[in-house]
Amino acid sequence: MMRILVIDDETNIRLLLAEIFSLNGYQVEEAENGLIALKMVRDTAYDLIMMDKRMPVMNGEETLIEIRKYTDTPIYVISAFQSAEEVERLYSLGASGVLTKPFTMKEVLAIAERYQ
């Protein structure tokens, strides 16, 4: 079974993504910030990581940089506001893709299906 880690400080977004993935047969774990996620990534192998760009404690860019030290797992960064330069920067830091808020269930599932 595909294992997905969802990292977001907004509980409603984490729960929404977890529900979408769970209802479609994926195993989901959640982290509310980058520090928690980093520990999880060190201890567990994931097939896909979905994470918010704007978080307290460690922002998305810092979290992305740190996670990339431990794994080459596909990482999609979720962001409400982004310029072309921001997207390029996320890719240069190791993002596999960028998902723009608001997103649809279809978009989220298409990303997961890509890595099955």
C-alpha positions, 0 to 999 in steps of 0.5 A: 500500500502506498504511504503518503505523508501530509505536512500542513499546520492547518488542521482542516487541510491536513484532514481534507488531504488525509480523507481524500487519500484514505478513501482512495486506498492510500495509507496516510500519516500527518505532521503539523510542522516541518520539525515533526515531519523531519523526524517522521521522514528519518524514521519511515519511508514514504512514497509521496510527501505533500506539504504546505509552503507556509508553516510555522516552526520551519517553513516549507522551503526549510522543510524541503531542504532538510527532507531532501537530505534524507530521501528522494521521495517525491515532494509536492509543495502546496501554496496559495500564492506563487510567482514563476520565480517562487515555483522555480525556487521550489523546484531548485530546492528539490520539489517534484511539483507545486499544487496551487490552492484551491485544489481539486480532489481530482488533482490530488489523486492524479499526483498520487496515481503518478507515483503508485 
